[in-house]
Amino acid sequence: MRLVILFGGRSAEHEISCVTAAHVIAAVDPERYEVVPVGIADDGQWVMADYQPGATSLVAEGPGVDPSVLTPESLAFPLVHGPLGEDGTIQGLLELAGIPYIGSGVLASALCMDKAMAKDVLAGAGMDQVRYLALRDIEVDDGALGEAAAELGFPLFVKPANLGSSVAVTKAHDMEELATAVKLALAYDEWIVLEEAVTAREIECGLLGYGRLRASLPGEVRPSHEFYDYEDKYTEGAAQLLAPAPLPREVIEEVQGMALAAGHALRVDGMARVDFFYEENGRGLLVNEVNTIPGFTPISMYPKMWEATGIGYSDLIEHLVDAALERHHSRAERIGRTGRAG
């Protein structure tokens, strides 16, 4: 089977994707798959990239893509984090081309990428979350920020609605820091999310499969900084990642149940990582966000949680391939009748 690894992209998470792709290729069984790395350069060009054994990162450089690579006989593994990759755009392209792919469909990818819309959907499903507000760039002025600060209180977090890996996420402690944080977030997206800051443990749970999803044992992140920022996420040994998380059995089961409910509400398939805040002496578990293309390096929490659950890194890729093919075959006839892809 030809496995096309899609990586790179035009977002601020380009370099992370290049690292992830190298680790995935190294773990793939070469006797089962013909692995073809296809990079998306910063300027949007699709290229036939090169992988050298032992490489810790790929480079999205090379000749233009051979059309014979991306056919319905191939299986795509999108590892493009952030906008124009994780947000349903690549998924839509693959749907149109009839190419089976790993991960969630168009709707789930778009919803989970947009933190504001995902929070609205989760709220509609009755799931507990931190208090939040969403603002568009044209709505941002001193009055709106003052109202947000009055409602959420300080400190609070400011995030671009459509980005990941904690890029441009800032913790603001006063109005001056809030204005600076909003300006930074708006440099990446026209929509921003403001969230109350909480004193809580950071718990995560992996989802895997098609239709009837499975939930991993939870993991816990113990940041080395004030919050789990970019450096903590991608510097080995910075944050402390505990998998499984040291939680009572009843809390583990609650995490898994809430993760599955969040995935169902957002129509997740394939893989996802659900992030929680856990206020032990307060509101309990609060859903933070759902990531449909979670970090996938060996030091990332998603594969670590599945390893703790009994599925190693290479086997995890096999499970993802199986789920992708099951989803593709299940939907192929329906899409042919209705023209719907989601």
ZAPA-558982 format. One line per 10 residues: their letters; for each residue x, y, z of N, C-alpha, C. Coordinates in pm, whole numbers, plus 50000, padded with zeros to 5 digits. Layout:
<recs>
a> X/Y/Z/X/Y/Z/X/Y/Z ~ ... $
</recs>
This chain:
<recs>
mrlvilfggr> 50085/49880/50000/50000/50000/50000/50088/50124/50000 ~ 50051/50221/49916/50123/50349/49915/50069/50438/50025 ~ 50155/50481/50115/50118/50570/50225/50183/50705/50200 ~ 50099/50804/50170/50148/50939/50139/50148/51022/50267 ~ 50264/51061/50310/50278/51143/50431/50273/51290/50390 ~ 50167/51359/50425/50153/51501/50393/50202/51583/50512 ~ 50297/51673/50488/50355/51749/50598/50390/51890/50553 ~ 50432/51970/50649/50470/52108/50620/50352/52201/50638 ~ 50315/52269/50530/50201/52359/50536/50242/52505/50549 ~ 50141/52591/50546/50165/52735/50542/50139/52804/50675 $
saeheiscvt> 50115/52728/50778/50085/52789/50908/50212/52806/50990 ~ 50196/52866/51108/50308/52885/51200/50358/52754/51258 ~ 50286/52646/51234/50326/52515/51286/50398/52429/51182 ~ 50451/52492/51079/50519/52422/50970/50633/52333/51021 ~ 50722/52389/51102/50839/52316/51147/50802/52196/51234 ~ 50698/52212/51315/50653/52101/51399/50607/51985/51312 ~ 50535/52017/51206/50486/51915/51114/50602/51841/51049 ~ 50708/51911/51016/50825/51848/50952/50891/51748/51045 ~ 50896/51780/51173/50953/51689/51273/50863/51567/51291 ~ 50734/51592/51303/50638/51483/51320/50648/51383/51205 $
aahviaavdp> 50654/51434/51082/50656/51347/50965/50778/51256/50965 ~ 50892/51307/51005/51014/51226/51007/50999/51108/51104 ~ 50941/51134/51220/50924/51027/51319/50822/50923/51273 ~ 50716/50968/51207/50616/50873/51157/50676/50784/51051 ~ 50750/50841/50958/50811/50760/50851/50907/50658/50910 ~ 50984/50698/51011/51079/50606/51073/51009/50487/51139 ~ 50884/50507/51182/50811/50401/51252/50727/50313/51161 ~ 50709/50353/51036/50624/50277/50944/50696/50151/50896 ~ 50621/50043/50886/50675/49915/50839/50701/49923/50688 ~ 50830/49924/50644/50859/49938/50501/50818/49816/50418 $
eryevvpvgi> 50795/49702/50485/50753/49583/50411/50604/49587/50379 ~ 50531/49671/50453/50387/49680/50429/50352/49803/50345 ~ 50432/49909/50356/50396/50035/50291/50508/50087/50200 ~ 50465/50142/50089/50552/50227/50008/50528/50370/50058 ~ 50623/50424/50131/50605/50555/50194/50652/50664/50099 ~ 50564/50762/50076/50595/50874/49987/50572/51004/50063 ~ 50679/51076/50102/50661/51204/50171/50632/51316/50071 ~ 50522/51384/50093/50483/51498/50010/50477/51621/50100 ~ 50563/51718/50069/50569/51838/50150/50490/51953/50091 ~ 50438/52036/50180/50373/52161/50138/50463/52274/50187 $
addgqwvmad> 50522/52345/50093/50618/52449/50127/50547/52572/50185 ~ 50626/52663/50241/50571/52785/50300/50488/52865/50201 ~ 50524/52856/50071/50450/52932/49970/50331/52855/49914 ~ 50304/52736/49969/50189/52657/49925/50218/52556/49817 ~ 50341/52552/49765/50375/52454/49661/50383/52314/49720 ~ 50327/52216/49648/50336/52076/49687/50455/52013/49617 ~ 50540/51945/49694/50666/51893/49637/50688/51748/49681 ~ 50767/51677/49600/50810/51542/49635/50933/51555/49724 ~ 50914/51534/49851/51023/51553/49947/51106/51426/49960 ~ 51218/51441/50032/51310/51329/50049/51323/51297/50196 $
yqpgatslva> 51333/51167/50226/51356/51125/50364/51481/51041/50370 ~ 51571/51076/50460/51692/50999/50483/51679/50927/50616 ~ 51704/50796/50619/51693/50722/50745/51772/50790/50857 ~ 51707/50800/50973/51772/50863/51086/51745/51012/51098 ~ 51683/51072/50996/51655/51216/51000/51552/51246/51108 ~ 51572/51356/51179/51477/51397/51283/51377/51500/51234 ~ 51392/51542/51109/51298/51637/51051/51305/51626/50899 ~ 51198/51663/50833/51195/51668/50687/51198/51812/50640 ~ 51227/51831/50513/51227/51964/50452/51129/51961/50335 ~ 51040/52057/50331/50940/52063/50224/51001/52126/50099 $
egpgvdpsvl> 51096/52054/50042/51163/52098/49920/51177/51979/49826 ~ 51178/52008/49694/51194/51903/49596/51117/51935/49469 ~ 51114/51842/49374/51039/51865/49250/50889/51865/49276 ~ 50814/51913/49178/50669/51914/49190/50612/51775/49206 ~ 50492/51767/49262/50430/51638/49292/50392/51564/49164 ~ 50429/51437/49158/50389/51349/49050/50241/51316/49069 ~ 50154/51348/48971/50011/51322/48986/49977/51177/49016 ~ 50064/51084/48974/50035/50943/48997/50048/50902/49143 ~ 50104/50991/49226/50122/50960/49367/49991/50970/49443 ~ 49915/51075/49414/49790/51099/49486/49672/51047/49405 $
tpeslafplv> 49640/50920/49424/49530/50855/49354/49444/50781/49456 ~ 49324/50738/49417/49240/50662/49510/49303/50532/49559 ~ 49411/50488/49495/49480/50367/49539/49580/50398/49651 ~ 49601/50526/49678/49691/50567/49785/49613/50588/49915 ~ 49684/50594/50027/49627/50633/50155/49708/50752/50206 ~ 49640/50861/50237/49708/50981/50283/49708/50989/50435 ~ 49818/51035/50488/49831/51058/50632/49864/51206/50651 ~ 49760/51292/50665/49786/51435/50682/49846/51463/50820 ~ 49964/51523/50819/50031/51564/50942/50058/51714/50939 ~ 49970/51785/50872/49984/51931/50856/49905/51997/50968 $
hgplgedgti> 49977/52050/51066/49912/52114/51180/49863/52254/51144 ~ 49757/52297/51210/49713/52435/51199/49628/52464/51076 ~ 49604/52593/51049/49522/52634/50935/49578/52584/50803 ~ 49490/52564/50706/49525/52513/50574/49587/52374/50583 ~ 49536/52294/50675/49585/52159/50690/49500/52079/50786 ~ 49490/52129/50909/49414/52061/51013/49269/52108/51018 ~ 49236/52207/50935/49107/52275/50947/49002/52230/50847 ~ 49024/52116/50783/48926/52065/50687/48960/52095/50543 ~ 49059/52180/50518/49092/52215/50380/49157/52099/50305 ~ 49260/52039/50364/49322/51923/50300/49226/51805/50298 $
qgllelagip> 49148/51791/50404/49051/51681/50409/48949/51694/50296 ~ 48905/51817/50268/48812/51839/50158/48874/51806/50024 ~ 48999/51843/50007/49070/51812/49882/49079/51661/49862 ~ 49113/51589/49968/49125/51444/49958/48989/51379/49933 ~ 48883/51434/49994/48748/51382/49967/48714/51398/49819 ~ 48742/51516/49765/48711/51540/49623/48788/51446/49531 ~ 48912/51414/49571/48996/51326/49489/48967/51179/49513 ~ 48881/51149/49612/48849/51010/49641/48961/50934/49707 ~ 49051/51005/49775/49168/50941/49838/49139/50915/49985 ~ 49147/50791/50031/49128/50765/50174/49238/50832/50255 $
yigsgvlasa> 49201/50877/50374/49299/50948/50456/49276/50922/50604 ~ 49380/50937/50679/49376/50918/50824/49324/51044/50891 ~ 49238/51025/50990/49190/51138/51069/49045/51173/51043 ~ 49003/51282/51105/48864/51327/51096/48831/51385/50960 ~ 48701/51391/50932/48653/51448/50807/48651/51599/50809 ~ 48588/51656/50708/48589/51801/50688/48525/51875/50805 ~ 48405/51834/50843/48332/51907/50946/48404/51905/51080 ~ 48442/51785/51127/48510/51774/51256/48641/51849/51255 ~ 48715/51841/51145/48843/51910/51137/48824/52061/51147 ~ 48725/52113/51074/48700/52257/51078/48652/52303/51215 $
lcmdkamakd> 48562/52226/51275/48509/52263/51406/48618/52263/51513 ~ 48696/52158/51518/48797/52148/51622/48909/52248/51602 ~ 48937/52287/51478/49041/52387/51455/48998/52523/51505 ~ 48869/52553/51493/48818/52682/51538/48774/52670/51684 ~ 48859/52715/51775/48832/52697/51918/48700/52760/51960 ~ 48667/52873/51900/48543/52940/51939/48421/52856/51901 ~ 48418/52805/51778/48305/52724/51735/48300/52592/51811 ~ 48417/52531/51835/48420/52406/51909/48362/52425/52049 ~ 48397/52535/52114/48345/52562/52248/48193/52581/52244 ~ 48144/52647/52141/47999/52665/52129/47928/52531/52112 $
vlagagmdqv> 47985/52442/52030/47924/52310/52009/47929/52229/52138 ~ 48042/52233/52207/48054/52159/52333/47958/52214/52438 ~ 47942/52346/52438/47846/52406/52532/47705/52358/52500 ~ 47673/52350/52372/47541/52301/52332/47518/52156/52371 ~ 47628/52080/52382/47618/51941/52424/47618/51927/52576 ~ 47621/52041/52645/47613/52039/52791/47742/52005/52862 ~ 47856/52025/52795/47983/51988/52856/48041/52105/52934 ~ 48096/52076/53051/48154/52179/53136/48285/52230/53078 ~ 48301/52364/53076/48420/52428/53022/48455/52549/53108 ~ 48574/52605/53084/48605/52734/53146/48520/52841/53080 $
rylalrdiev> 48502/52953/53150/48429/53065/53090/48513/53126/52979 ~ 48447/53166/52869/48520/53215/52752/48439/53318/52676 ~ 48509/53392/52594/48447/53486/52500/48521/53477/52368 ~ 48451/53497/52257/48513/53503/52125/48490/53641/52066 ~ 48594/53697/52007/48585/53829/51945/48645/53825/51806 ~ 48582/53897/51713/48639/53914/51580/48719/54043/51578 ~ 48813/54053/51486/48901/54170/51482/48824/54303/51476 ~ 48713/54305/51401/48637/54429/51387/48561/54465/51514 ~ 48553/54371/51608/48483/54395/51734/48576/54442/51845 ~ 48706/54433/51821/48803/54461/51926/48827/54610/51940 $
ddgalgeaaa> 48795/54663/52057/48829/54799/52093/48843/54804/52245 ~ 48876/54919/52299/48898/54930/52443/48774/54891/52522 ~ 48657/54926/52468/48534/54893/52537/48511/54744/52545 ~ 48532/54674/52432/48512/54529/52429/48610/54458/52520 ~ 48735/54504/52522/48835/54441/52607/48805/54468/52754 ~ 48756/54586/52784/48719/54617/52922/48605/54530/52970 ~ 48506/54508/52882/48394/54421/52918/48441/54277/52937 ~ 48533/54232/52851/48584/54095/52863/48660/54077/52994 ~ 48741/54176/53029/48817/54168/53154/48724/54167/53274 ~ 48617/54248/53267/48522/54253/53378/48448/54120/53394 $
elgfplfvkp> 48419/54055/53280/48344/53929/53286/48431/53811/53326 ~ 48553/53804/53271/48639/53688/53294/48736/53708/53409 ~ 48773/53833/53437/48869/53861/53542/49011/53836/53497 ~ 49106/53888/53573/49248/53863/53548/49300/53764/53651 ~ 49401/53682/53609/49457/53673/53475/49362/53598/53381 ~ 49384/53617/53252/49307/53545/53151/49397/53511/53034 ~ 49355/53416/52954/49434/53373/52839/49374/53429/52710 ~ 49461/53464/52618/49421/53511/52485/49484/53418/52382 ~ 49402/53370/52287/49448/53275/52187/49392/53310/52049 ~ 49467/53287/51942/49404/53287/51810/49304/53172/51807 $
anlgssvavt> 49189/53193/51747/49088/53087/51746/49133/52969/51661 ~ 49206/52995/51554/49244/52889/51460/49395/52872/51454 ~ 49450/52811/51556/49593/52781/51559/49614/52681/51671 ~ 49731/52621/51676/49759/52524/51780/49902/52536/51829 ~ 49946/52433/51904/50082/52426/51958/50116/52544/52047 ~ 50014/52609/52101/50031/52725/52191/50099/52843/52123 ~ 50099/52846/51990/50153/52961/51917/50065/53083/51944 ~ 50127/53195/51983/50059/53322/52007/49957/53315/52121 ~ 49975/53220/52212/49891/53213/52332/49960/53291/52444 ~ 49886/53381/52507/49944/53468/52609/49856/53471/52733 $
kahdmeelat> 49920/53474/52848/49849/53493/52974/49861/53639/53013 ~ 49747/53708/53019/49745/53851/53049/49703/53874/53193 ~ 49778/53962/53262/49751/53988/53404/49687/54124/53429 ~ 49685/54210/53327/49624/54342/53343/49584/54394/53205 ~ 49525/54513/53200/49474/54566/53073/49585/54591/52973 ~ 49701/54634/53020/49813/54658/52927/49858/54528/52862 ~ 49872/54423/52942/49911/54293/52887/49801/54236/52798 ~ 49676/54263/52833/49565/54215/52752/49569/54277/52613 ~ 49592/54407/52605/49598/54474/52475/49712/54417/52390 ~ 49828/54393/52452/49942/54336/52380/49911/54194/52334 $
avklalayde> 49848/54115/52420/49815/53977/52386/49715/53971/52271 ~ 49617/54058/52273/49517/54060/52166/49582/54099/52034 ~ 49670/54195/52036/49739/54235/51913/49818/54119/51855 ~ 49887/54043/51941/49963/53927/51894/49870/53822/51835 ~ 49763/53789/51903/49671/53686/51855/49608/53725/51722 ~ 49574/53853/51707/49511/53900/51583/49608/53901/51465 ~ 49738/53892/51494/49836/53881/51386/49828/53745/51318 ~ 49763/53648/51385/49753/53512/51331/49613/53474/51286 ~ 49512/53543/51337/49375/53504/51304/49282/53623/51325 ~ 49173/53627/51248/49076/53736/51264/48982/53713/51382 $
wivleeavta> 48977/53590/51432/48898/53557/51550/48991/53520/51664 ~ 48961/53566/51784/49039/53531/51901/48947/53479/52011 ~ 49004/53401/52101/48930/53348/52216/48996/53398/52343 ~ 48914/53447/52436/48960/53488/52567/48901/53391/52669 ~ 48985/53339/52757/48941/53239/52853/48984/53277/52994 ~ 48901/53244/53091/48942/53262/53229/49060/53170/53260 ~ 49152/53219/53340/49262/53134/53386/49215/53054/53507 ~ 49257/52929/53512/49216/52844/53624/49340/52783/53689 ~ 49326/52752/53815/49429/52677/53886/49385/52531/53884 ~ 49447/52453/53798/49398/52318/53775/49509/52230/53718 $
reiecgllgy> 49491/52101/53731/49581/52006/53665/49542/51995/53518 ~ 49640/51972/53431/49615/51960/53288/49615/51811/53251 ~ 49498/51762/53214/49477/51620/53183/49441/51606/53036 ~ 49492/51500/52972/49464/51477/52831/49421/51332/52811 ~ 49348/51309/52703/49300/51174/52672/49298/51156/52521 ~ 49345/51041/52473/49348/51014/52330/49225/50940/52283 ~ 49182/50971/52162/49073/50899/52096/49126/50831/51972 ~ 49070/50714/51941/49120/50635/51829/49007/50550/51773 ~ 48999/50542/51639/48905/50450/51577/48806/50518/51485 ~ 48718/50439/51431/48612/50490/51344/48477/50445/51400 $
grlraslpge> 48383/50539/51407/48251/50505/51459/48253/50495/51610 ~ 48277/50375/51661/48287/50355/51805/48430/50383/51849 ~ 48455/50505/51890/48590/50545/51929/48634/50476/52057 ~ 48763/50463/52073/48823/50414/52196/48894/50530/52265 ~ 48894/50528/52397/48963/50631/52474/49083/50569/52543 ~ 49196/50638/52538/49318/50590/52603/49312/50615/52753 ~ 49408/50561/52824/49430/50605/52961/49470/50752/52956 ~ 49425/50833/53050/49460/50975/53048/49608/50996/53079 ~ 49658/51110/53034/49791/51156/53070/49781/51289/53141 ~ 49888/51329/53206/49891/51458/53274/50014/51536/53232 $
vrpshefydy> 49994/51664/53206/50103/51755/53172/50133/51843/53293 ~ 50258/51845/53332/50300/51935/53440/50400/52033/53381 ~ 50353/52152/53342/50438/52249/53273/50556/52293/53359 ~ 50665/52327/53290/50780/52384/53361/50770/52536/53364 ~ 50680/52592/53282/50657/52736/53277/50524/52769/53343 ~ 50483/52894/53331/50358/52936/53393/50239/52863/53333 ~ 50252/52827/53205/50150/52743/53140/50219/52661/53034 ~ 50146/52566/52975/50202/52470/52880/50221/52538/52744 ~ 50335/52605/52728/50358/52686/52609/50434/52608/52501 ~ 50470/52678/52393/50534/52614/52278/50662/52542/52317 $
edkytegaaq> 50747/52608/52395/50876/52548/52433/50855/52422/52516 ~ 50759/52429/52608/50729/52312/52691/50684/52194/52605 ~ 50607/52221/52502/50550/52114/52421/50652/52045/52334 ~ 50753/52119/52287/50841/52061/52185/50988/52057/52223 ~ 51018/52080/52350/51154/52061/52400/51152/51940/52492 ~ 51224/51836/52454/51224/51714/52534/51277/51742/52673 ~ 51204/51696/52772/51246/51712/52910/51203/51842/52973 ~ 51135/51930/52898/51091/52058/52956/50972/52034/53048 ~ 50855/52010/52989/50739/51976/53070/50749/51830/53114 ~ 50684/51799/53225/50677/51662/53272/50548/51599/53219 $
llapaplpre> 50562/51492/53143/50446/51423/53085/50429/51289/53156 ~ 50318/51274/53222/50290/51152/53297/50183/51071/53225 ~ 50218/50951/53184/50122/50864/53117/50142/50723/53169 ~ 50044/50669/53242/49913/50729/53269/49919/50833/53379 ~ 49817/50918/53383/49808/51021/53486/49776/50957/53621 ~ 49835/51008/53728/49804/50956/53862/49668/51008/53909 ~ 49564/50935/53871/49427/50973/53903/49353/50853/53962 ~ 49255/50877/54048/49172/50767/54097/49095/50702/53982 ~ 49061/50575/54000/48991/50501/53895/48866/50572/53848 ~ 48788/50628/53942/48662/50691/53902/48686/50816/53818 $
vieevqgmal> 48796/50888/53845/48828/51007/53765/48877/50966/53627 ~ 48956/50859/53620/49001/50808/53490/48881/50775/53402 ~ 48784/50707/53460/48665/50669/53383/48585/50792/53342 ~ 48582/50893/53429/48511/51016/53394/48582/51090/53280 ~ 48715/51095/53285/48791/51157/53176/48761/51086/53044 ~ 48768/50954/53045/48744/50878/52923/48602/50899/52870 ~ 48505/50901/52961/48367/50923/52919/48346/51061/52860 ~ 48406/51162/52923/48391/51299/52871/48465/51316/52739 ~ 48581/51251/52725/48656/51259/52599/48575/51199/52485 ~ 48514/51084/52510/48430/51021/52408/48309/51108/52375 $
aaghalrvdg> 48249/51170/52476/48133/51257/52453/48173/51380/52371 ~ 48290/51437/52401/48337/51552/52324/48365/51513/52180 ~ 48429/51398/52161/48455/51351/52025/48327/51327/51948 ~ 48227/51270/52015/48098/51246/51949/48031/51378/51912 ~ 48033/51475/52003/47968/51604/51976/48030/51675/51857 ~ 48161/51658/51840/48233/51727/51733/48255/51638/51610 ~ 48198/51516/51612/48202/51421/51500/48345/51379/51463 ~ 48424/51354/51564/48564/51315/51544/48572/51171/51496 ~ 48667/51144/51407/48702/51009/51362/48854/50997/51357 ~ 48900/50872/51354/49042/50848/51335/49121/50868/51462 $
marvdffyee> 49164/50992/51484/49242/51021/51604/49210/51162/51652 ~ 49228/51181/51781/49213/51314/51841/49270/51309/51981 ~ 49307/51425/52031/49348/51439/52171/49256/51540/52235 ~ 49193/51499/52345/49101/51587/52418/49173/51638/52542 ~ 49177/51770/52558/49248/51833/52669/49149/51883/52774 ~ 49183/51861/52899/49097/51900/53011/49175/51983/53114 ~ 49101/52062/53188/49149/52116/53315/49078/52037/53425 ~ 49152/52007/53530/49093/51932/53640/49107/52012/53770 ~ 48996/52075/53811/48990/52146/53939/48949/52046/54047 ~ 49048/51994/54116/49020/51885/54211/48923/51927/54321 $
ngrgllvnev> 48935/52050/54368/48851/52095/54478/48751/52202/54433 ~ 48721/52199/54302/48629/52299/54248/48527/52236/54156 ~ 48534/52273/54028/48435/52227/53932/48464/52090/53873 ~ 48575/52031/53909/48609/51900/53855/48669/51912/53716 ~ 48628/51823/53626/48684/51820/53490/48615/51922/53400 ~ 48697/51999/53327/48648/52099/53233/48715/52072/53098 ~ 48635/52058/52993/48692/52037/52860/48759/52166/52813 ~ 48882/52155/52765/48953/52272/52713/48943/52278/52561 ~ 48996/52176/52493/48987/52174/52346/49010/52033/52294 ~ 48981/52015/52165/48998/51887/52098/49086/51909/51975 $
ntipgftpis> 49191/51829/51964/49287/51842/51853/49278/51720/51762 ~ 49247/51741/51634/49228/51629/51542/49358/51581/51477 ~ 49463/51663/51478/49596/51616/51436/49690/51652/51551 ~ 49687/51572/51657/49768/51604/51774/49916/51581/51746 ~ 49999/51638/51833/50142/51612/51822/50169/51463/51816 ~ 50258/51421/51725/50275/51278/51699/50422/51238/51702 ~ 50507/51317/51767/50645/51276/51784/50650/51176/51900 ~ 50758/51100/51915/50765/51004/52025/50755/51067/52163 ~ 50786/51198/52176/50774/51263/52307/50638/51331/52324 ~ 50551/51321/52224/50420/51384/52232/50326/51301/52319 $
mypkmweatg> 50230/51368/52379/50141/51301/52473/50051/51198/52405 ~ 50003/51225/52285/49909/51133/52221/49967/50992/52209 ~ 50084/50973/52146/50138/50836/52141/50178/50783/52277 ~ 50220/50870/52369/50256/50825/52503/50135/50766/52576 ~ 50019/50830/52561/49899/50779/52627/49859/50643/52571 ~ 49871/50627/52439/49834/50498/52380/49936/50390/52415 ~ 50061/50429/52429/50161/50332/52473/50128/50283/52614 ~ 50086/50377/52702/50046/50339/52837/49922/50251/52836 ~ 49841/50264/52732/49717/50185/52720/49744/50048/52657 ~ 49865/50032/52599/49902/49903/52543/49924/49901/52394 $
igysdliehl> 49924/50018/52328/49946/50026/52184/50072/50108/52158 ~ 50177/50044/52109/50303/50111/52081/50295/50203/51960 ~ 50400/50281/51938/50402/50384/51834/50375/50326/51695 ~ 50448/50221/51657/50429/50162/51524/50291/50099/51511 ~ 50247/50029/51615/50114/49968/51611/50003/50074/51605 ~ 50027/50188/51668/49929/50297/51664/49905/50342/51521 ~ 50011/50350/51443/49997/50388/51301/49912/50284/51228 ~ 49933/50155/51259/49854/50050/51196/49706/50065/51230 ~ 49676/50096/51355/49537/50116/51395/49475/50235/51321 ~ 49552/50340/51302/49502/50458/51231/49475/50427/51085 $
vdaalerhhs> 49562/50348/51024/49541/50308/50885/49413/50225/50874 ~ 49396/50130/50964/49276/50045/50961/49149/50129/50976 ~ 49151/50226/51067/49033/50311/51087/49004/50395/50964 ~ 49111/50444/50899/49094/50527/50778/49031/50446/50666 ~ 49078/50323/50646/49023/50240/50539/48879/50200/50569 ~ 48851/50171/50695/48714/50137/50733/48621/50254/50706 ~ 48664/50373/50744/48582/50493/50721/48561/50516/50571 ~ 48668/50502/50492/48660/50528/50348/48563/50431/50281 ~ 48576/50302/50312/48490/50203/50249/48344/50219/50293 ~ 48325/50257/50421/48190/50274/50472/48119/50391/50406 $
raerigrtgr> 48196/50495/50374/48136/50618/50322/48131/50625/50170 ~ 48210/50541/50103/48224/50553/49958/48091/50543/49885 ~ 48010/50444/49921/47882/50425/49852/47786/50539/49884 ~ 47784/50583/50011/47693/50692/50048/47730/50821/49977 ~ 47859/50851/49970/47901/50974/49904/47864/50970/49756 ~ 47876/50852/49696/47839/50838/49556/47692/50868/49533 ~ 47609/50838/49632/47464/50861/49616/47424/51004/49649 ~ 47489/51065/49747/47443/51194/49795/47535/51310/49761 ~ 47662/51281/49731/47758/51388/49707/47808/51453/49834 ~ 47773/51395/49950/47813/51455/50077/47947/51400/50122 $
ag> 48028/51490/50175/48154/51450/50238/48171/51534/50362 ~ 48200/51473/50476/48210/51552/50599/48302/51490/50699 $
</recs>
